[in-house]
Amino acid sequence: MEITYELSQKDFTESFAAHRNRRPVMRWIRWTIAWILIVASALVLFGSIRTGNTETLLPFFLVVAMWLVILAGGPLWWSARRQFLKQPGARGPRTVLFDDIGAHWRWNGGSSDVEWKNYVRSVEGKNHILVYTSPACFNIVPKRALDKEELIRVLALLKQRIPAGR
């Protein structure tokens, strides 16, 4: 099966988010930490107003705001944007051919042929399929490049060729 597509900066950002959220427990940990920060901030604010000591609140709330931005994915967005803009090969048409041997990737300026035994996992995100050759290195296939039937076939092929738990 051959798929042709072009990646956008939004594809990179959403793929990085799917990579970050590939384990549900990490998403819950981030949300729990965010709520702890919010509740602690409310308690500190209430205590400061009650005691009349509000002049030292600014540095505390700046640190809390910084952590909330980090937890919300600010660095993720910046990193994805930077990688997209700094990689000439990220822009332009791309083609992937999935066959019995593996995946054959072609893009403006390069190509790669990877056998199935070298893939460690695949992750289905909301708008993308990520195919991993290592714990942190993945190729992006946007779902918009596939119709419904092709998407089902690709996901079944990946499930068959890349066993769970690798």
N, C-alpha and C positions, 0 to 999 in steps of 0.2 A: 504494500500500500504506500503510495507516494503522496506527500502533503507539502504544499507550497504556501508560504506565508511571509509576512514582514513583521518584525517586532517593533514595538513602540516603547517610549519611556514608561507609559502606563503598564505595559506588559512586564517590564522589569520590576516596577514597584509592587505590582500585585503578586508576581512570582516570588519576590523576596518575602512578602508577607505570608504567602502560602508555605514557604520554606520555614519561616519562623514559627508558624502555627501548625506544623506537621504533627506535633504531639499535643493533644488536647490539654494535658496536665500543665504545660507551660503557659497556655492561654489563661487557665484558671489561676495559676500563681501570679501572673501579671495583674489580673483583675483584683485578686485578693490584696496584693501590695498596694495597688492604687486606692482601693477603698480604705485600707488602713491609714494611708497618708491623708486622705480626705477627712476621715473621722478624727485622727490625731490633730490635724490642722484646726478643725472646728473646736476641739477641746482646748487647744492652746489659745485660740482667738477668744473663746468664751472666758477662759481663766484670766487672760490679759485684760479684757474689758472689765471684768469683775474686780480685779485688783487695781485697775487704773494704770497699769504698766504697758502701754501700747507702743512706746517708741522703739522697742527692740524687735518688733514683729517683721519688719521688712526683710531682713536677711533670712529669717526662717521661711517666709512665704516664697522668697526667690528660690531657695533650695528645693522646696516642695514643688514649685512650678517646674523647675528643671527636671526633677525626677518624673513628674507626670508626662512631660514631653518625651523623655526617654522611653518610658513604659508605653506610650501611645504610638511610638514608631518614628519619631523625628529622625534619629540617625539612620533608620532603615530607608526612609524616603531619600535622604541625602545620599546615602551610599548607592542606592539603585540608580538615581539620577546621574551621579558621577560616573558609575560604571557604563551606563548607556552612552553618555556623551563622550567618554574617553576611549571607547572601543570602536574603531572604524568598522570592524566586521559585524557589529551589532545591528547596524542599519543596512537596509537593502533587502532584496529577496533572499529567502532561505528555502531549502527543500530538504525534507527527510524522507528516506525510503526505508520502511520496515519490511524485512524479509526473514527467511528462515535462518540466515547467518547472524543477523544483528540489525543495527541501525546505521544508515549511511547518510551523513549530514553534509550538505553543500551550502556554501554561502559565498557572498562577494569577497573573494580573496582567500578562500580556503576550503578544506574538506576534511572529513573525519569518518573513518569506518570503525565501528566498535561492535565486537561480538557480544552476544547476549550474556555470556559468562562474566563479562566485565561490568555489568550493571549491578548495583547493590540494592536499589529500590526505585519505585516510582510513586509519586504523590499526585493525587488529583485535587487541584484547588478549585475554587469557584469558577474561574475563567481560564485555567491553564492546566496542563499536565506537565509535571516535572519528572525528568528521567535522570537518575543519579548515577555517576560513575565513581563517586566517592561520597563520604558522609556530607560534604559541603559543596561539591561541584555538580551542577545539574544543567541539563539542556531544557529549554522552554518550548513547549508546543501549545500555542493558543487554541482554545476550543473553538473560537470563531472561524478557524480555518477548516473545520470539519462539520459535515452535516450530522444529523442525529444518528444515522445508521453507521457512518464512519467512526463516530465517537465511540459507539458501543463496541465496534470491531477492534479499535485501537486499545481500548481499556481491557478487553478480553485478551488480546495478544500480549499486552504488558503483564497482565496477571499470570498468564500461562508461562511466559518466558523469564519473568523476574519473580521468583518465588518469594512469598511473604517471609519475613523474619531474617532476611539477609542483611 
